[in-house]
Amino acid sequence: MSELNPGVPARKPVRMCVRCDHITDAPVVVAEVHQDSGPGWNVYACPECAPHFPPLPDVLDLLRRGHRCGDGAE
């Protein structure tokens, strides 16, 4: 059921797989596209194609790594 509309079934997400172009109702996020201006977006794959993509990096790991490799400024 939908949280916003009790009694109305929740709609399943439907996306196109970036690898095989098939429509899937079980999309897996395989990439995040960021922009300088405006919102970014997610890139989806079907469950069968998702293992062909590298795992998404953990944002906290990227921040820690950037802090260690920075220019020395605190």
Residue pairs with C-beta under 8 A, 6 or more apart in sequence:
1 7
1 8
1 9
1 10
2 8
2 9
2 10
2 11
3 10
12 25
13 25
13 27
14 23
14 24
14 25
14 27
15 23
15 24
15 27
15 44
16 22
16 23
16 24
16 44
17 23
17 24
17 27
17 44
17 45
17 46
17 49
18 30
18 31
18 43
18 44
18 45
18 49
19 45
19 46
19 49
19 52
19 53
20 46
20 48
20 49
22 46
24 44
24 45
24 46
24 47
26 46
26 47
27 44
27 45
27 46
28 44
28 45
28 46
28 47
28 50
29 42
29 43
29 44
29 56
30 43
30 44
30 45
30 50
30 53
30 56
31 42
31 43
31 53
31 56
32 40
32 41
32 42
32 43
32 56
33 40
33 41
33 42
33 43
34 40
45 52
45 53
